[in-house]
Amino acid sequence: MRKNAVAGWLLLAPALLLLGGLVVFPILYNAWLSLFDKHAFLPVQRFVGLGHYVYFAHDEEFWSSFQHGLVYAGTTLVLQLALGVPAALLLNEGFRGRNLLRGVVLFPYVIPTIVAVILWKWLLNDSYGIVNYWLVAGRIAAAPVAWLGKDWIMTSLVLTSVWQFFPFVVVTYLARLQTIPPELYEAATVDGAGAWRRFMHVTLPQTASVLFVIVLLRSIWMFTKFDTVWLMSVDGGVSRYIRTLPVYAYARSFTYLQAGMGAALSVIMFVLLLVATAVYFRMFRHDEAVS
């Protein structure tokens, strides 16, 4: 019995070493680094304890970035669900060209982020963008809208992100829809349930668990999204209007060369996500217990 246990641990050792080296060690090192006022490149550091955390508690840039991150993550999550779930329900029905449409829906998710951002910055350009052309030609707007200016840059960022990432919701939700037994819908139809009641009493309960995973993953990924936000604000002087915590952490580390402060911001984001995830799991379990 003991030999089997040793053999089992030996087989697990490579995976545990990889997990420790690629996940556990970076987290612990980052937490240790956040306690020092360290230069990003030079071997200069000074122990400050919790000084960075005290500083960020009163830092206007931190709270502004935190607010932008909440708005960005919350808005994109709601819109991804609002587009992705109906699209998955549609693609679950049988009609001619369904397989082709499924492939088209996946297109935004498989192209590189930089391509998606360049495409949308071209579409939304106030001088030659096709969106402004349609708005003016259709008399919806009297003049071109500065979509990439400070007043509309967050809206443009949300539109770009929703277009790029809603296919994840479609694919994940569609995969669960295809595993629901048809007999459930047949029984509901026999009982006189219409399309809405079938969705509420058959589809929604059957897909609640996958919706839980979708909301959790998309919330985490959108709150920690860096590349799309960075590329949307890389020029034009509008970065502070959409700066989220990941971008702020990058700026502290590689623009201000304050590696300790960047590490502290990473720890703060890590703790925020842990707390939010724990609360979310607790709410989901409570809902399951009630139902």
Beta strands, then each sheet from edge to edge (+ up, - down):
strand 1: 36-38
strand 2: 45-47
sheet 1: 1+ 2-
end
